[in-house]
Amino acid sequence: VLERAEVLQAVIARLAHHTGALSNDFSLLLQSIRERCALTGHRVSFLAADQRREGTVRGIGAAGELLIEIEGKTEALFQADEISIGK
């Protein structure tokens, strides 16, 4: 059983590592995120700017934004209040 302090310490260590990667090699970090993105290829619904929308995730853009295809057009989503995988 892990203690909360151990888990917190591990999380902080990983965040510190990734924070360094942001300034040193963002492209490597971005590639790692792209490889692990569980949403790519899935239909999602999301709430952004108080508007509910749906689309298919096409990947992660150059600035870390979520790329979503909506009605045949790919849009960049920089911030959402909520994202859920469609059924």
PyMOL Python script that loads the backbone (N, CA, C, O; Angstrom):
from pymol import cmd

cmd.read_pdbstr("""\
ATOM      1  N   VAL A   1       0.848  -1.178   0.000  1.00  0.00           N
ATOM      2  CA  VAL A   1       0.000   0.000   0.000  1.00  0.00           C
ATOM      3  C   VAL A   1       0.896   1.244   0.000  1.00  0.00           C
ATOM      4  O   VAL A   1       1.805   1.383   0.818  1.00  0.00           O
ATOM      5  N   LEU A   2       0.610   2.125  -0.930  1.00  0.00           N
ATOM      6  CA  LEU A   2       1.375   3.368  -1.013  1.00  0.00           C
ATOM      7  C   LEU A   2       0.763   4.422  -0.109  1.00  0.00           C
ATOM      8  O   LEU A   2      -0.456   4.542   0.011  1.00  0.00           O
ATOM      9  N   GLU A   3       1.629   5.166   0.508  1.00  0.00           N
ATOM     10  CA  GLU A   3       1.179   6.290   1.334  1.00  0.00           C
ATOM     11  C   GLU A   3       0.898   7.487   0.436  1.00  0.00           C
ATOM     12  O   GLU A   3       1.509   7.627  -0.624  1.00  0.00           O
ATOM     13  N   ARG A   4      -0.001   8.329   0.844  1.00  0.00           N
ATOM     14  CA  ARG A   4      -0.345   9.529   0.073  1.00  0.00           C
ATOM     15  C   ARG A   4       0.876  10.380  -0.206  1.00  0.00           C
ATOM     16  O   ARG A   4       1.029  10.900  -1.311  1.00  0.00           O
ATOM     17  N   ALA A   5       1.734  10.528   0.764  1.00  0.00           N
ATOM     18  CA  ALA A   5       2.942  11.353   0.596  1.00  0.00           C
ATOM     19  C   ALA A   5       3.842  10.784  -0.501  1.00  0.00           C
ATOM     20  O   ALA A   5       4.450  11.543  -1.256  1.00  0.00           O
ATOM     21  N   GLU A   6       3.930   9.471  -0.596  1.00  0.00           N
ATOM     22  CA  GLU A   6       4.745   8.833  -1.638  1.00  0.00           C
ATOM     23  C   GLU A   6       4.158   9.092  -3.017  1.00  0.00           C
ATOM     24  O   GLU A   6       4.880   9.404  -3.964  1.00  0.00           O
ATOM     25  N   VAL A   7       2.842   8.959  -3.117  1.00  0.00           N
ATOM     26  CA  VAL A   7       2.170   9.202  -4.394  1.00  0.00           C
ATOM     27  C   VAL A   7       2.333  10.661  -4.807  1.00  0.00           C
ATOM     28  O   VAL A   7       2.646  10.954  -5.961  1.00  0.00           O
ATOM     29  N   LEU A   8       2.123  11.563  -3.872  1.00  0.00           N
ATOM     30  CA  LEU A   8       2.271  12.983  -4.156  1.00  0.00           C
ATOM     31  C   LEU A   8       3.692  13.306  -4.595  1.00  0.00           C
ATOM     32  O   LEU A   8       3.893  14.067  -5.541  1.00  0.00           O
ATOM     33  N   GLN A   9       4.661  12.741  -3.925  1.00  0.00           N
ATOM     34  CA  GLN A   9       6.059  12.971  -4.278  1.00  0.00           C
ATOM     35  C   GLN A   9       6.345  12.468  -5.696  1.00  0.00           C
ATOM     36  O   GLN A   9       7.048  13.135  -6.454  1.00  0.00           O
ATOM     37  N   ALA A  10       5.813  11.311  -6.057  1.00  0.00           N
ATOM     38  CA  ALA A  10       6.010  10.768  -7.406  1.00  0.00           C
ATOM     39  C   ALA A  10       5.352  11.654  -8.455  1.00  0.00           C
ATOM     40  O   ALA A  10       5.928  11.895  -9.516  1.00  0.00           O
ATOM     41  N   VAL A  11       4.149  12.138  -8.164  1.00  0.00           N
ATOM     42  CA  VAL A  11       3.439  13.023  -9.098  1.00  0.00           C
ATOM     43  C   VAL A  11       4.222  14.322  -9.285  1.00  0.00           C
ATOM     44  O   VAL A  11       4.393  14.783 -10.413  1.00  0.00           O
ATOM     45  N   ILE A  12       4.688  14.902  -8.216  1.00  0.00           N
ATOM     46  CA  ILE A  12       5.453  16.150  -8.302  1.00  0.00           C
ATOM     47  C   ILE A  12       6.744  15.938  -9.083  1.00  0.00           C
ATOM     48  O   ILE A  12       7.136  16.793  -9.877  1.00  0.00           O
ATOM     49  N   ALA A  13       7.405  14.811  -8.865  1.00  0.00           N
ATOM     50  CA  ALA A  13       8.642  14.514  -9.605  1.00  0.00           C
ATOM     51  C   ALA A  13       8.372  14.411 -11.102  1.00  0.00           C
ATOM     52  O   ALA A  13       9.151  14.927 -11.904  1.00  0.00           O
ATOM     53  N   ARG A  14       7.275  13.749 -11.493  1.00  0.00           N
ATOM     54  CA  ARG A  14       6.937  13.632 -12.922  1.00  0.00           C
ATOM     55  C   ARG A  14       6.569  14.992 -13.501  1.00  0.00           C
ATOM     56  O   ARG A  14       6.957  15.309 -14.625  1.00  0.00           O
ATOM     57  N   LEU A  15       5.826  15.795 -12.751  1.00  0.00           N
ATOM     58  CA  LEU A  15       5.476  17.137 -13.224  1.00  0.00           C
ATOM     59  C   LEU A  15       6.735  17.983 -13.422  1.00  0.00           C
ATOM     60  O   LEU A  15       6.848  18.713 -14.407  1.00  0.00           O
ATOM     61  N   ALA A  16       7.667  17.884 -12.495  1.00  0.00           N
ATOM     62  CA  ALA A  16       8.929  18.630 -12.614  1.00  0.00           C
ATOM     63  C   ALA A  16       9.691  18.179 -13.852  1.00  0.00           C
ATOM     64  O   ALA A  16      10.260  19.001 -14.571  1.00  0.00           O
ATOM     65  N   HIS A  17       9.701  16.884 -14.097  1.00  0.00           N
ATOM     66  CA  HIS A  17      10.374  16.357 -15.291  1.00  0.00           C
ATOM     67  C   HIS A  17       9.727  16.918 -16.561  1.00  0.00           C
ATOM     68  O   HIS A  17      10.422  17.384 -17.464  1.00  0.00           O
ATOM     69  N   HIS A  18       8.407  16.871 -16.623  1.00  0.00           N
ATOM     70  CA  HIS A  18       7.706  17.354 -17.818  1.00  0.00           C
ATOM     71  C   HIS A  18       7.787  18.866 -17.961  1.00  0.00           C
ATOM     72  O   HIS A  18       7.812  19.375 -19.082  1.00  0.00           O
ATOM     73  N   THR A  19       7.829  19.588 -16.860  1.00  0.00           N
ATOM     74  CA  THR A  19       7.985  21.037 -16.930  1.00  0.00           C
ATOM     75  C   THR A  19       9.318  21.382 -17.571  1.00  0.00           C
ATOM     76  O   THR A  19       9.398  22.295 -18.392  1.00  0.00           O
ATOM     77  N   GLY A  20      10.360  20.659 -17.202  1.00  0.00           N
ATOM     78  CA  GLY A  20      11.668  20.851 -17.832  1.00  0.00           C
ATOM     79  C   GLY A  20      11.621  20.527 -19.310  1.00  0.00           C
ATOM     80  O   GLY A  20      12.255  21.211 -20.114  1.00  0.00           O
ATOM     81  N   ALA A  21      10.881  19.497 -19.683  1.00  0.00           N
ATOM     82  CA  ALA A  21      10.760  19.113 -21.087  1.00  0.00           C
ATOM     83  C   ALA A  21      10.040  20.184 -21.894  1.00  0.00           C
ATOM     84  O   ALA A  21      10.325  20.363 -23.078  1.00  0.00           O
ATOM     85  N   LEU A  22       9.112  20.895 -21.265  1.00  0.00           N
ATOM     86  CA  LEU A  22       8.402  21.960 -21.974  1.00  0.00           C
ATOM     87  C   LEU A  22       9.361  23.029 -22.473  1.00  0.00           C
ATOM     88  O   LEU A  22       9.204  23.544 -23.580  1.00  0.00           O
ATOM     89  N   SER A  23      10.348  23.359 -21.661  1.00  0.00           N
ATOM     90  CA  SER A  23      11.269  24.414 -22.068  1.00  0.00           C
ATOM     91  C   SER A  23      12.446  23.872 -22.873  1.00  0.00           C
ATOM     92  O   SER A  23      13.037  24.602 -23.668  1.00  0.00           O
ATOM     93  N   ASN A  24      12.797  22.590 -22.675  1.00  0.00           N
ATOM     94  CA  ASN A  24      13.959  22.032 -23.358  1.00  0.00           C
ATOM     95  C   ASN A  24      13.627  21.356 -24.678  1.00  0.00           C
ATOM     96  O   ASN A  24      14.308  21.594 -25.675  1.00  0.00           O
ATOM     97  N   ASP A  25      12.617  20.535 -24.708  1.00  0.00           N
ATOM     98  CA  ASP A  25      12.293  19.783 -25.921  1.00  0.00           C
ATOM     99  C   ASP A  25      10.797  19.513 -26.001  1.00  0.00           C
ATOM    100  O   ASP A  25      10.341  18.390 -25.786  1.00  0.00           O
ATOM    101  N   PHE A  26      10.042  20.561 -26.313  1.00  0.00           N
ATOM    102  CA  PHE A  26       8.587  20.453 -26.375  1.00  0.00           C
ATOM    103  C   PHE A  26       8.158  19.440 -27.423  1.00  0.00           C
ATOM    104  O   PHE A  26       7.163  18.743 -27.223  1.00  0.00           O
ATOM    105  N   SER A  27       8.882  19.337 -28.536  1.00  0.00           N
ATOM    106  CA  SER A  27       8.478  18.422 -29.603  1.00  0.00           C
ATOM    107  C   SER A  27       8.524  16.968 -29.142  1.00  0.00           C
ATOM    108  O   SER A  27       7.669  16.172 -29.530  1.00  0.00           O
ATOM    109  N   LEU A  28       9.507  16.613 -28.323  1.00  0.00           N
ATOM    110  CA  LEU A  28       9.596  15.255 -27.797  1.00  0.00           C
ATOM    111  C   LEU A  28       8.435  14.969 -26.839  1.00  0.00           C
ATOM    112  O   LEU A  28       7.836  13.895 -26.893  1.00  0.00           O
ATOM    113  N   LEU A  29       8.123  15.911 -25.978  1.00  0.00           N
ATOM    114  CA  LEU A  29       7.001  15.764 -25.059  1.00  0.00           C
ATOM    115  C   LEU A  29       5.688  15.660 -25.839  1.00  0.00           C
ATOM    116  O   LEU A  29       4.838  14.831 -25.515  1.00  0.00           O
ATOM    117  N   LEU A  30       5.526  16.490 -26.852  1.00  0.00           N
ATOM    118  CA  LEU A  30       4.320  16.487 -27.669  1.00  0.00           C
ATOM    119  C   LEU A  30       4.154  15.147 -28.379  1.00  0.00           C
ATOM    120  O   LEU A  30       3.043  14.623 -28.451  1.00  0.00           O
ATOM    121  N   GLN A  31       5.233  14.591 -28.900  1.00  0.00           N
ATOM    122  CA  GLN A  31       5.166  13.291 -29.559  1.00  0.00           C
ATOM    123  C   GLN A  31       4.719  12.210 -28.576  1.00  0.00           C
ATOM    124  O   GLN A  31       3.926  11.336 -28.925  1.00  0.00           O
ATOM    125  N   SER A  32       5.224  12.275 -27.365  1.00  0.00           N
ATOM    126  CA  SER A  32       4.847  11.312 -26.327  1.00  0.00           C
ATOM    127  C   SER A  32       3.354  11.419 -26.010  1.00  0.00           C
ATOM    128  O   SER A  32       2.676  10.405 -25.846  1.00  0.00           O
ATOM    129  N   ILE A  33       2.854  12.630 -25.926  1.00  0.00           N
ATOM    130  CA  ILE A  33       1.429  12.853 -25.656  1.00  0.00           C
ATOM    131  C   ILE A  33       0.587  12.330 -26.812  1.00  0.00           C
ATOM    132  O   ILE A  33      -0.446  11.698 -26.594  1.00  0.00           O
ATOM    133  N   ARG A  34       1.025  12.592 -28.041  1.00  0.00           N
ATOM    134  CA  ARG A  34       0.288  12.101 -29.217  1.00  0.00           C
ATOM    135  C   ARG A  34       0.186  10.584 -29.223  1.00  0.00           C
ATOM    136  O   ARG A  34      -0.865  10.030 -29.545  1.00  0.00           O
ATOM    137  N   GLU A  35       1.266   9.915 -28.869  1.00  0.00           N
ATOM    138  CA  GLU A  35       1.280   8.451 -28.855  1.00  0.00           C
ATOM    139  C   GLU A  35       0.329   7.880 -27.810  1.00  0.00           C
ATOM    140  O   GLU A  35      -0.161   6.762 -27.966  1.00  0.00           O
ATOM    141  N   ARG A  36       0.066   8.625 -26.759  1.00  0.00           N
ATOM    142  CA  ARG A  36      -0.753   8.127 -25.664  1.00  0.00           C
ATOM    143  C   ARG A  36      -2.174   8.683 -25.646  1.00  0.00           C
ATOM    144  O   ARG A  36      -2.956   8.339 -24.760  1.00  0.00           O
ATOM    145  N   CYS A  37      -2.513   9.521 -26.593  1.00  0.00           N
ATOM    146  CA  CYS A  37      -3.834  10.158 -26.596  1.00  0.00           C
ATOM    147  C   CYS A  37      -4.935   9.117 -26.815  1.00  0.00           C
ATOM    148  O   CYS A  37      -5.089   8.575 -27.910  1.00  0.00           O
ATOM    149  N   ALA A  38      -5.686   8.853 -25.764  1.00  0.00           N
ATOM    150  CA  ALA A  38      -6.744   7.844 -25.814  1.00  0.00           C
ATOM    151  C   ALA A  38      -7.971   8.323 -26.587  1.00  0.00           C
ATOM    152  O   ALA A  38      -8.846   7.522 -26.913  1.00  0.00           O
ATOM    153  N   LEU A  39      -8.043   9.611 -26.880  1.00  0.00           N
ATOM    154  CA  LEU A  39      -9.221  10.147 -27.565  1.00  0.00           C
ATOM    155  C   LEU A  39      -9.109  10.092 -29.090  1.00  0.00           C
ATOM    156  O   LEU A  39     -10.129  10.144 -29.778  1.00  0.00           O
ATOM    157  N   THR A  40      -7.902   9.989 -29.627  1.00  0.00           N
ATOM    158  CA  THR A  40      -7.710  10.012 -31.077  1.00  0.00           C
ATOM    159  C   THR A  40      -8.543   8.922 -31.755  1.00  0.00           C
ATOM    160  O   THR A  40      -8.485   7.749 -31.387  1.00  0.00           O
ATOM    161  N   GLY A  41      -9.320   9.347 -32.759  1.00  0.00           N
ATOM    162  CA  GLY A  41     -10.166   8.429 -33.507  1.00  0.00           C
ATOM    163  C   GLY A  41     -11.546   8.223 -32.915  1.00  0.00           C
ATOM    164  O   GLY A  41     -12.404   7.602 -33.542  1.00  0.00           O
ATOM    165  N   HIS A  42     -11.768   8.734 -31.719  1.00  0.00           N
ATOM    166  CA  HIS A  42     -13.064   8.551 -31.050  1.00  0.00           C
ATOM    167  C   HIS A  42     -13.978   9.749 -31.260  1.00  0.00           C
ATOM    168  O   HIS A  42     -13.536  10.894 -31.357  1.00  0.00           O
ATOM    169  N   ARG A  43     -15.241   9.447 -31.324  1.00  0.00           N
ATOM    170  CA  ARG A  43     -16.262  10.489 -31.379  1.00  0.00           C
ATOM    171  C   ARG A  43     -16.434  11.026 -29.959  1.00  0.00           C
ATOM    172  O   ARG A  43     -16.566  10.253 -29.010  1.00  0.00           O
ATOM    173  N   VAL A  44     -16.433  12.339 -29.822  1.00  0.00           N
ATOM    174  CA  VAL A  44     -16.563  12.955 -28.504  1.00  0.00           C
ATOM    175  C   VAL A  44     -17.625  14.047 -28.546  1.00  0.00           C
ATOM    176  O   VAL A  44     -17.958  14.579 -29.605  1.00  0.00           O
ATOM    177  N   SER A  45     -18.138  14.360 -27.376  1.00  0.00           N
ATOM    178  CA  SER A  45     -18.962  15.556 -27.222  1.00  0.00           C
ATOM    179  C   SER A  45     -18.229  16.423 -26.213  1.00  0.00           C
ATOM    180  O   SER A  45     -17.563  15.916 -25.311  1.00  0.00           O
ATOM    181  N   PHE A  46     -18.355  17.715 -26.371  1.00  0.00           N
ATOM    182  CA  PHE A  46     -17.653  18.619 -25.466  1.00  0.00           C
ATOM    183  C   PHE A  46     -18.425  19.903 -25.273  1.00  0.00           C
ATOM    184  O   PHE A  46     -19.260  20.296 -26.087  1.00  0.00           O
ATOM    185  N   LEU A  47     -18.109  20.541 -24.157  1.00  0.00           N
ATOM    186  CA  LEU A  47     -18.716  21.815 -23.811  1.00  0.00           C
ATOM    187  C   LEU A  47     -17.617  22.866 -23.841  1.00  0.00           C
ATOM    188  O   LEU A  47     -16.659  22.799 -23.071  1.00  0.00           O
ATOM    189  N   ALA A  48     -17.761  23.830 -24.733  1.00  0.00           N
ATOM    190  CA  ALA A  48     -16.790  24.913 -24.853  1.00  0.00           C
ATOM    191  C   ALA A  48     -17.552  26.202 -25.100  1.00  0.00           C
ATOM    192  O   ALA A  48     -18.444  26.260 -25.945  1.00  0.00           O
ATOM    193  N   ALA A  49     -17.191  27.230 -24.355  1.00  0.00           N
ATOM    194  CA  ALA A  49     -17.869  28.527 -24.458  1.00  0.00           C
ATOM    195  C   ALA A  49     -19.383  28.361 -24.321  1.00  0.00           C
ATOM    196  O   ALA A  49     -20.159  28.946 -25.077  1.00  0.00           O
ATOM    197  N   ASP A  50     -19.783  27.547 -23.340  1.00  0.00           N
ATOM    198  CA  ASP A  50     -21.200  27.297 -23.039  1.00  0.00           C
ATOM    199  C   ASP A  50     -21.981  26.716 -24.213  1.00  0.00           C
ATOM    200  O   ASP A  50     -23.198  26.882 -24.299  1.00  0.00           O
ATOM    201  N   GLN A  51     -21.277  26.036 -25.116  1.00  0.00           N
ATOM    202  CA  GLN A  51     -21.939  25.424 -26.265  1.00  0.00           C
ATOM    203  C   GLN A  51     -21.567  23.947 -26.339  1.00  0.00           C
ATOM    204  O   GLN A  51     -20.383  23.609 -26.316  1.00  0.00           O
ATOM    205  N   ARG A  52     -22.553  23.068 -26.428  1.00  0.00           N
ATOM    206  CA  ARG A  52     -22.328  21.631 -26.563  1.00  0.00           C
ATOM    207  C   ARG A  52     -22.104  21.315 -28.038  1.00  0.00           C
ATOM    208  O   ARG A  52     -22.907  21.690 -28.892  1.00  0.00           O
ATOM    209  N   ARG A  53     -20.982  20.608 -28.334  1.00  0.00           N
ATOM    210  CA  ARG A  53     -20.658  20.247 -29.719  1.00  0.00           C
ATOM    211  C   ARG A  53     -20.183  18.806 -29.764  1.00  0.00           C
ATOM    212  O   ARG A  53     -19.856  18.225 -28.729  1.00  0.00           O
ATOM    213  N   GLU A  54     -20.144  18.227 -30.954  1.00  0.00           N
ATOM    214  CA  GLU A  54     -19.677  16.862 -31.149  1.00  0.00           C
ATOM    215  C   GLU A  54     -18.749  16.800 -32.341  1.00  0.00           C
ATOM    216  O   GLU A  54     -18.863  17.584 -33.283  1.00  0.00           O
ATOM    217  N   GLY A  55     -17.821  15.847 -32.284  1.00  0.00           N
ATOM    218  CA  GLY A  55     -16.910  15.653 -33.395  1.00  0.00           C
ATOM    219  C   GLY A  55     -16.028  14.440 -33.147  1.00  0.00           C
ATOM    220  O   GLY A  55     -16.180  13.742 -32.144  1.00  0.00           O
ATOM    221  N   THR A  56     -15.099  14.196 -34.076  1.00  0.00           N
ATOM    222  CA  THR A  56     -14.168  13.073 -33.967  1.00  0.00           C
ATOM    223  C   THR A  56     -12.769  13.619 -33.745  1.00  0.00           C
ATOM    224  O   THR A  56     -12.313  14.485 -34.492  1.00  0.00           O
ATOM    225  N   VAL A  57     -12.091  13.123 -32.733  1.00  0.00           N
ATOM    226  CA  VAL A  57     -10.741  13.591 -32.423  1.00  0.00           C
ATOM    227  C   VAL A  57      -9.782  13.070 -33.479  1.00  0.00           C
ATOM    228  O   VAL A  57      -9.741  11.870 -33.749  1.00  0.00           O
ATOM    229  N   ARG A  58      -9.011  13.968 -34.076  1.00  0.00           N
ATOM    230  CA  ARG A  58      -8.051  13.628 -35.118  1.00  0.00           C
ATOM    231  C   ARG A  58      -6.617  13.647 -34.617  1.00  0.00           C
ATOM    232  O   ARG A  58      -5.708  13.232 -35.336  1.00  0.00           O
ATOM    233  N   GLY A  59      -6.397  14.124 -33.392  1.00  0.00           N
ATOM    234  CA  GLY A  59      -5.055  14.107 -32.828  1.00  0.00           C
ATOM    235  C   GLY A  59      -4.761  15.340 -32.010  1.00  0.00           C
ATOM    236  O   GLY A  59      -5.659  16.053 -31.563  1.00  0.00           O
ATOM    237  N   ILE A  60      -3.457  15.573 -31.827  1.00  0.00           N
ATOM    238  CA  ILE A  60      -2.966  16.707 -31.045  1.00  0.00           C
ATOM    239  C   ILE A  60      -2.173  17.608 -31.979  1.00  0.00           C
ATOM    240  O   ILE A  60      -1.295  17.136 -32.702  1.00  0.00           O
ATOM    241  N   GLY A  61      -2.477  18.903 -31.968  1.00  0.00           N
ATOM    242  CA  GLY A  61      -1.808  19.869 -32.836  1.00  0.00           C
ATOM    243  C   GLY A  61      -0.448  20.302 -32.319  1.00  0.00           C
ATOM    244  O   GLY A  61      -0.016  19.875 -31.249  1.00  0.00           O
ATOM    245  N   ALA A  62       0.214  21.141 -33.073  1.00  0.00           N
ATOM    246  CA  ALA A  62       1.578  21.590 -32.779  1.00  0.00           C
ATOM    247  C   ALA A  62       1.702  22.373 -31.475  1.00  0.00           C
ATOM    248  O   ALA A  62       2.778  22.409 -30.878  1.00  0.00           O
ATOM    249  N   ALA A  63       0.622  22.996 -31.031  1.00  0.00           N
ATOM    250  CA  ALA A  63       0.657  23.762 -29.783  1.00  0.00           C
ATOM    251  C   ALA A  63       0.040  22.992 -28.618  1.00  0.00           C
ATOM    252  O   ALA A  63      -0.167  23.552 -27.542  1.00  0.00           O
ATOM    253  N   GLY A  64      -0.255  21.702 -28.834  1.00  0.00           N
ATOM    254  CA  GLY A  64      -0.844  20.886 -27.786  1.00  0.00           C
ATOM    255  C   GLY A  64      -2.361  20.903 -27.781  1.00  0.00           C
ATOM    256  O   GLY A  64      -2.980  20.328 -26.885  1.00  0.00           O
ATOM    257  N   GLU A  65      -2.966  21.545 -28.755  1.00  0.00           N
ATOM    258  CA  GLU A  65      -4.425  21.624 -28.816  1.00  0.00           C
ATOM    259  C   GLU A  65      -5.008  20.316 -29.347  1.00  0.00           C
ATOM    260  O   GLU A  65      -4.342  19.583 -30.077  1.00  0.00           O
ATOM    261  N   LEU A  66      -6.246  20.034 -28.976  1.00  0.00           N
ATOM    262  CA  LEU A  66      -6.955  18.860 -29.455  1.00  0.00           C
ATOM    263  C   LEU A  66      -7.550  19.201 -30.818  1.00  0.00           C
ATOM    264  O   LEU A  66      -8.239  20.211 -30.963  1.00  0.00           O
ATOM    265  N   LEU A  67      -7.282  18.357 -31.820  1.00  0.00           N
ATOM    266  CA  LEU A  67      -7.808  18.574 -33.161  1.00  0.00           C
ATOM    267  C   LEU A  67      -9.065  17.732 -33.319  1.00  0.00           C
ATOM    268  O   LEU A  67      -9.024  16.509 -33.185  1.00  0.00           O
ATOM    269  N   ILE A  68     -10.181  18.392 -33.604  1.00  0.00           N
ATOM    270  CA  ILE A  68     -11.473  17.715 -33.692  1.00  0.00           C
ATOM    271  C   ILE A  68     -12.103  18.003 -35.047  1.00  0.00           C
ATOM    272  O   ILE A  68     -12.204  19.155 -35.468  1.00  0.00           O
ATOM    273  N   GLU A  69     -12.524  16.941 -35.722  1.00  0.00           N
ATOM    274  CA  GLU A  69     -13.223  17.093 -36.993  1.00  0.00           C
ATOM    275  C   GLU A  69     -14.715  17.220 -36.719  1.00  0.00           C
ATOM    276  O   GLU A  69     -15.334  16.348 -36.109  1.00  0.00           O
ATOM    277  N   ILE A  70     -15.271  18.332 -37.186  1.00  0.00           N
ATOM    278  CA  ILE A  70     -16.696  18.615 -37.006  1.00  0.00           C
ATOM    279  C   ILE A  70     -17.259  18.944 -38.373  1.00  0.00           C
ATOM    280  O   ILE A  70     -16.847  19.911 -39.013  1.00  0.00           O
ATOM    281  N   GLU A  71     -18.215  18.123 -38.818  1.00  0.00           N
ATOM    282  CA  GLU A  71     -18.862  18.314 -40.114  1.00  0.00           C
ATOM    283  C   GLU A  71     -17.835  18.452 -41.238  1.00  0.00           C
ATOM    284  O   GLU A  71     -17.955  19.338 -42.085  1.00  0.00           O
ATOM    285  N   GLY A  72     -16.831  17.578 -41.248  1.00  0.00           N
ATOM    286  CA  GLY A  72     -15.841  17.544 -42.319  1.00  0.00           C
ATOM    287  C   GLY A  72     -14.720  18.560 -42.217  1.00  0.00           C
ATOM    288  O   GLY A  72     -13.833  18.584 -43.071  1.00  0.00           O
ATOM    289  N   LYS A  73     -14.740  19.395 -41.196  1.00  0.00           N
ATOM    290  CA  LYS A  73     -13.713  20.426 -41.024  1.00  0.00           C
ATOM    291  C   LYS A  73     -12.994  20.199 -39.698  1.00  0.00           C
ATOM    292  O   LYS A  73     -13.634  19.999 -38.666  1.00  0.00           O
ATOM    293  N   THR A  74     -11.654  20.230 -39.731  1.00  0.00           N
ATOM    294  CA  THR A  74     -10.886  20.048 -38.506  1.00  0.00           C
ATOM    295  C   THR A  74     -10.706  21.382 -37.803  1.00  0.00           C
ATOM    296  O   THR A  74     -10.262  22.364 -38.397  1.00  0.00           O
ATOM    297  N   GLU A  75     -11.061  21.395 -36.523  1.00  0.00           N
ATOM    298  CA  GLU A  75     -10.946  22.596 -35.701  1.00  0.00           C
ATOM    299  C   GLU A  75     -10.004  22.322 -34.534  1.00  0.00           C
ATOM    300  O   GLU A  75      -9.863  21.181 -34.094  1.00  0.00           O
ATOM    301  N   ALA A  76      -9.365  23.368 -34.040  1.00  0.00           N
ATOM    302  CA  ALA A  76      -8.479  23.260 -32.883  1.00  0.00           C
ATOM    303  C   ALA A  76      -9.249  23.626 -31.626  1.00  0.00           C
ATOM    304  O   ALA A  76      -9.908  24.663 -31.565  1.00  0.00           O
ATOM    305  N   LEU A  77      -9.158  22.769 -30.634  1.00  0.00           N
ATOM    306  CA  LEU A  77      -9.819  23.009 -29.356  1.00  0.00           C
ATOM    307  C   LEU A  77      -8.742  23.224 -28.303  1.00  0.00           C
ATOM    308  O   LEU A  77      -8.049  22.286 -27.909  1.00  0.00           O
ATOM    309  N   PHE A  78      -8.608  24.463 -27.852  1.00  0.00           N
ATOM    310  CA  PHE A  78      -7.587  24.801 -26.862  1.00  0.00           C
ATOM    311  C   PHE A  78      -8.093  24.640 -25.436  1.00  0.00           C
ATOM    312  O   PHE A  78      -7.306  24.370 -24.528  1.00  0.00           O
ATOM    313  N   GLN A  79      -9.383  24.800 -25.230  1.00  0.00           N
ATOM    314  CA  GLN A  79      -9.939  24.702 -23.881  1.00  0.00           C
ATOM    315  C   GLN A  79     -11.378  24.226 -23.967  1.00  0.00           C
ATOM    316  O   GLN A  79     -12.146  24.664 -24.823  1.00  0.00           O
ATOM    317  N   ALA A  80     -11.725  23.325 -23.069  1.00  0.00           N
ATOM    318  CA  ALA A  80     -13.103  22.862 -22.971  1.00  0.00           C
ATOM    319  C   ALA A  80     -13.434  22.678 -21.501  1.00  0.00           C
ATOM    320  O   ALA A  80     -12.568  22.348 -20.691  1.00  0.00           O
ATOM    321  N   ASP A  81     -14.684  22.894 -21.172  1.00  0.00           N
ATOM    322  CA  ASP A  81     -15.121  22.697 -19.796  1.00  0.00           C
ATOM    323  C   ASP A  81     -15.326  21.214 -19.499  1.00  0.00           C
ATOM    324  O   ASP A  81     -15.246  20.782 -18.349  1.00  0.00           O
ATOM    325  N   GLU A  82     -15.590  20.443 -20.551  1.00  0.00           N
ATOM    326  CA  GLU A  82     -15.901  19.034 -20.367  1.00  0.00           C
ATOM    327  C   GLU A  82     -15.751  18.335 -21.709  1.00  0.00           C
ATOM    328  O   GLU A  82     -16.142  18.885 -22.739  1.00  0.00           O
ATOM    329  N   ILE A  83     -15.190  17.131 -21.712  1.00  0.00           N
ATOM    330  CA  ILE A  83     -15.109  16.304 -22.915  1.00  0.00           C
ATOM    331  C   ILE A  83     -15.512  14.892 -22.512  1.00  0.00           C
ATOM    332  O   ILE A  83     -15.046  14.375 -21.497  1.00  0.00           O
ATOM    333  N   SER A  84     -16.381  14.267 -23.310  1.00  0.00           N
ATOM    334  CA  SER A  84     -16.759  12.887 -23.029  1.00  0.00           C
ATOM    335  C   SER A  84     -16.767  12.091 -24.319  1.00  0.00           C
ATOM    336  O   SER A  84     -17.113  12.612 -25.380  1.00  0.00           O
ATOM    337  N   ILE A  85     -16.383  10.818 -24.223  1.00  0.00           N
ATOM    338  CA  ILE A  85     -16.351   9.944 -25.387  1.00  0.00           C
ATOM    339  C   ILE A  85     -17.777   9.525 -25.707  1.00  0.00           C
ATOM    340  O   ILE A  85     -18.525   9.095 -24.829  1.00  0.00           O
ATOM    341  N   GLY A  86     -18.146   9.659 -26.989  1.00  0.00           N
ATOM    342  CA  GLY A  86     -19.481   9.307 -27.423  1.00  0.00           C
ATOM    343  C   GLY A  86     -19.688   7.800 -27.454  1.00  0.00           C
ATOM    344  O   GLY A  86     -18.733   7.028 -27.360  1.00  0.00           O
ATOM    345  N   LYS A  87     -20.920   7.400 -27.583  1.00  0.00           N
ATOM    346  CA  LYS A  87     -21.269   5.966 -27.605  1.00  0.00           C
ATOM    347  C   LYS A  87     -21.561   5.521 -28.997  1.00  0.00           C
ATOM    348  O   LYS A  87     -21.872   4.351 -29.218  1.00  0.00           O
TER     349      LYS A  87
END
""", "prot")
cmd.dss("prot")
cmd.show_as("cartoon", "prot")
cmd.util.cbc("prot")
cmd.orient("prot")
